[in-house]
């Protein structure tokens, strides 16, 4: 069984999710955006053994503590191939735009989208869902009915497409694709509270409008 602990970190209030197997205590750190020491303290508090760092995308508010956390845990870091270079580019990852400090970090693993892999005692699917950024991914675990969806979709809203390299047309297609997941899928998002696919279909007017475009 998986358990998710969410920490809201940094000035931009991004969510860092600690996804853990409740039996083995192995954990993946998803989007360590800031406050590296706090993230490490939460891992220790819950007795978790970090085995991976997963990035839904490489904007500064999701990777700001990645170097610190990777160095401390030795956990391999994964990102989509289209944003690998962003990990050492403060212009593309928006650190320069936001006026935020940034330490370069390297990827240990690369996703292309469409992969499946085993981690934390479960099977995961990688879906490449661009729009907010060109290498944005969602990580979905059907067994646990959950998804880690970054800044694609929020409760009652959606991610921005007006940032550099955002693409509104790709965002429409990605949201339509995500809405194909089962209604009971709980999604853990990049900002704000978690929600479900069914809830957003029923109440998110942005999503409803995009679904009507099919």
Secondary structure, DSSP 8 states (H G I E B T S, - for coil): -EEEEEEEETTTTEEEEEEEETTT-EEEEE---S-HHHHHHHHHHTT-EEEEEE-S---HHHHTTHHHHHHHH--EEEEEGGGTGGGG-TTTTSHHHHT--------SEEE-SS-EEEETTEEEEEEE--SSSTT-EEEEETTTTEEEEETSEETTEE----STT--HHHHHHHHHHHTTS-TT-EEEESSS--EEHHHHHHH-HHHHHHHTT-
